[in-house]
Amino acid sequence: EGFMGLDCRQRVPDDCECRNGGRCLGANTTLCQCPPGFFGLLCEFEITAMPCNMNTQCPDGGYCMEHGGSYLCVCHTDHNASHSLPSPCDSDPCFNGGSCDAHDDSYICECPRGFHGKHCEKARPHLCSSGPCRNGGTCKEAGGEYHCSCPYRFTGRHCEIGKPDSCASGPCHNGGTCFHYIGKYKCDCPPGFSG
């Protein structure tokens, strides 16, 4: 104790900043060797749990521990530590083909068309499922909107407006039968009559 370096020949300076019993590893630099149960640049963090499993292996064979509700890899000194913190998207939190966009320690799911919710877990109802078209109109969905195809004699966004019945006035004479014909009427005349 009191010495440092690869061959233990250098004296430890009195201004070592390591905490919790950590030892300085170099002169004029802050590199600490932490005792069991502590980690961090200055040995300032206490290990409280080891949530590591096969899904959270550290890239260089280092060990991992709980850190801020997640885990932290304690890497060998020659490994780039930039790969040590997991992304909040690592657990694939977005469902139904949603894509995860990480922001610091949280994430946002970008949901595909037809789904919504924090995790894209809710299906959007089909616009035509509420039956918005009246009077026998047929509902069609396209581009996030719906359109009603109205039967003859009805118009309006929901086929709610009735057109006047061209046969209601009885335009066919001499026993002729009136038929609706492309916005007008047509008379089917009995034998011996025409027009």
C-alpha positions as CSV (number, residue, x, y, z in Angstrom):
1,E,0.0,0.0,0.0
2,G,1.3,3.5,-0.8
3,F,2.7,2.4,-4.2
4,M,1.3,2.3,-7.7
5,G,2.1,1.6,-11.3
6,L,2.7,-1.6,-13.3
7,D,5.6,-2.7,-11.1
8,C,4.5,-1.0,-7.9
9,R,7.5,1.4,-7.8
10,Q,5.8,4.7,-7.9
11,R,4.6,6.3,-4.7
12,V,0.9,7.2,-4.4
13,P,0.6,11.0,-4.2
14,D,-1.4,12.4,-1.3
15,D,-3.8,14.1,-3.6
16,C,-5.5,10.9,-4.9
17,E,-9.1,11.7,-5.6
18,C,-10.4,8.1,-5.5
19,R,-13.3,7.5,-3.0
20,N,-14.6,4.6,-1.0
21,G,-11.1,3.0,-0.6
22,G,-10.2,3.2,-4.3
23,R,-6.5,3.4,-5.2
24,C,-5.0,5.7,-7.8
25,L,-3.4,3.9,-10.7
26,G,-1.2,6.7,-12.1
27,A,0.6,9.8,-11.2
28,N,-0.9,13.1,-12.3
29,T,-4.0,11.4,-13.6
30,T,-7.3,10.3,-12.1
31,L,-7.5,6.5,-12.7
32,C,-8.8,4.5,-9.8
33,Q,-8.8,0.9,-9.0
34,C,-12.1,0.4,-7.1
35,P,-12.5,-2.1,-4.2
36,P,-15.2,-4.8,-4.6
37,G,-18.7,-3.3,-4.4
38,F,-17.8,0.1,-6.0
39,F,-17.4,1.5,-9.5
40,G,-17.0,4.7,-11.4
41,L,-14.2,7.0,-12.5
42,L,-13.6,7.9,-8.8
43,C,-15.2,4.7,-7.3
44,E,-18.1,7.0,-6.3
45,F,-20.9,4.5,-7.1
46,E,-21.9,1.5,-5.0
47,I,-22.9,-1.7,-6.7
48,T,-26.5,-2.5,-5.6
49,A,-27.5,-5.4,-7.9
50,M,-26.3,-7.5,-10.8
51,P,-29.1,-7.7,-13.3
52,C,-26.9,-9.1,-16.1
53,N,-27.9,-12.1,-18.1
54,M,-27.3,-13.5,-21.5
55,N,-29.0,-10.5,-23.1
56,T,-26.8,-7.9,-21.4
57,Q,-23.3,-9.2,-21.9
58,C,-20.6,-6.6,-21.9
59,P,-18.7,-6.4,-25.2
60,D,-15.2,-7.1,-23.9
61,G,-15.9,-9.7,-21.2
62,G,-16.2,-7.1,-18.5
63,Y,-18.9,-7.3,-15.9
64,C,-22.1,-5.3,-15.6
65,M,-24.2,-4.0,-12.7
66,E,-27.3,-2.0,-12.0
67,H,-26.9,1.8,-12.7
68,G,-29.8,4.3,-12.6
69,G,-32.5,1.7,-13.2
70,S,-30.6,0.1,-16.0
71,Y,-27.2,-1.6,-16.2
72,L,-23.6,-0.4,-16.7
73,C,-20.7,-2.4,-18.1
74,V,-17.4,-2.1,-16.2
75,C,-15.0,-2.7,-19.1
76,H,-11.4,-3.7,-19.2
77,T,-9.2,-0.6,-19.3
78,D,-8.2,-1.1,-22.9
79,H,-11.8,-1.3,-24.2
80,N,-13.7,1.7,-25.6
81,A,-16.4,2.4,-22.9
82,S,-18.7,4.2,-25.3
83,H,-20.6,0.9,-25.9
84,S,-21.3,0.3,-22.2
85,L,-24.6,2.0,-21.8
86,P,-27.7,0.3,-23.2
87,S,-30.3,2.1,-25.4
88,P,-33.8,2.3,-24.1
89,C,-34.8,0.8,-27.5
90,D,-32.8,-2.5,-26.8
91,S,-35.9,-4.1,-25.3
92,D,-38.0,-3.6,-28.5
93,P,-40.8,-1.7,-26.7
94,C,-42.7,-0.8,-29.8
95,F,-45.4,-3.3,-31.0
96,N,-47.1,-3.9,-34.4
97,G,-44.1,-2.9,-36.5
98,G,-43.5,0.4,-34.7
99,S,-40.0,1.9,-34.8
100,C,-38.2,3.0,-31.6
101,D,-36.5,6.4,-31.5
102,A,-34.2,6.8,-28.4
103,H,-34.0,10.2,-26.6
104,D,-31.4,10.1,-23.8
105,D,-32.8,7.6,-21.3
106,S,-36.4,7.4,-22.8
107,Y,-37.9,6.6,-26.2
108,I,-40.7,7.4,-28.5
109,C,-42.5,4.8,-30.7
110,E,-43.3,5.8,-34.3
111,C,-46.4,3.8,-35.1
112,P,-47.4,2.5,-38.5
113,R,-50.7,3.5,-40.1
114,G,-53.6,1.9,-38.2
115,F,-51.9,1.8,-34.7
116,H,-51.3,4.3,-31.9
117,G,-50.5,4.4,-28.2
118,K,-47.1,4.7,-26.3
119,H,-46.1,1.3,-27.6
120,C,-48.2,1.2,-30.8
121,E,-50.4,-1.3,-28.9
122,K,-53.8,0.2,-29.8
123,A,-55.4,-0.4,-33.2
124,R,-57.2,2.5,-34.8
125,P,-60.7,1.6,-35.7
126,H,-61.6,1.5,-39.4
127,L,-63.3,4.8,-40.4
128,C,-66.2,2.8,-42.0
129,S,-66.8,0.6,-39.0
130,S,-69.2,3.2,-37.5
131,G,-71.4,3.0,-40.6
132,P,-71.3,6.7,-41.5
133,C,-73.1,6.3,-44.8
134,R,-76.9,6.4,-44.7
135,N,-79.7,5.4,-47.0
136,G,-77.8,2.4,-48.4
137,G,-74.6,4.3,-49.2
138,T,-71.4,2.3,-49.5
139,C,-68.4,3.4,-47.4
140,K,-64.8,3.4,-48.9
141,E,-61.6,4.2,-47.0
142,A,-58.5,5.7,-48.6
143,G,-55.6,7.9,-47.4
144,G,-56.9,8.1,-43.8
145,E,-60.3,9.3,-44.9
146,Y,-63.6,7.8,-46.0
147,H,-66.1,8.5,-48.8
148,C,-69.7,7.5,-49.2
149,S,-70.9,6.3,-52.6
150,C,-74.6,7.1,-52.5
151,P,-77.4,5.2,-54.3
152,Y,-79.5,7.0,-56.9
153,R,-81.9,9.6,-55.2
154,F,-79.4,10.4,-52.4
155,T,-76.5,12.8,-52.1
156,G,-74.4,14.5,-49.4
157,R,-71.3,13.5,-47.5
158,H,-73.2,10.8,-45.7
159,C,-76.0,10.2,-48.4
160,E,-78.3,12.1,-46.1
161,I,-79.9,14.4,-48.6
162,G,-82.7,12.9,-50.7
163,K,-83.1,14.0,-54.4
164,P,-86.6,14.6,-55.7
165,D,-88.3,11.6,-57.2
166,S,-88.8,12.4,-60.9
167,C,-91.6,9.8,-61.1
168,A,-93.5,11.2,-58.1
169,S,-95.4,13.7,-60.3
170,G,-96.8,10.9,-62.4
171,P,-95.3,12.0,-65.8
172,C,-96.3,8.8,-67.7
173,H,-99.8,8.9,-69.2
174,N,-102.2,6.3,-70.5
175,G,-101.1,3.6,-68.0
176,G,-97.4,4.0,-68.7
177,T,-94.9,2.8,-66.0
178,C,-92.3,5.4,-64.8
179,F,-88.7,4.2,-64.3
180,H,-85.8,6.3,-62.8
181,Y,-83.2,6.8,-65.6
182,I,-79.9,8.5,-64.9
183,G,-81.2,11.5,-63.0
184,K,-84.4,11.6,-65.1
185,Y,-87.3,9.3,-65.8
186,K,-88.3,7.0,-68.6
187,C,-91.8,5.9,-69.4
188,D,-92.6,2.3,-70.4
189,C,-95.7,2.7,-72.5
190,P,-98.5,0.2,-73.0
191,P,-99.2,-1.3,-76.5
192,G,-100.5,1.3,-78.9
193,F,-98.8,4.3,-77.1
194,S,-95.4,5.8,-77.4
195,G,-93.5,8.8,-76.2
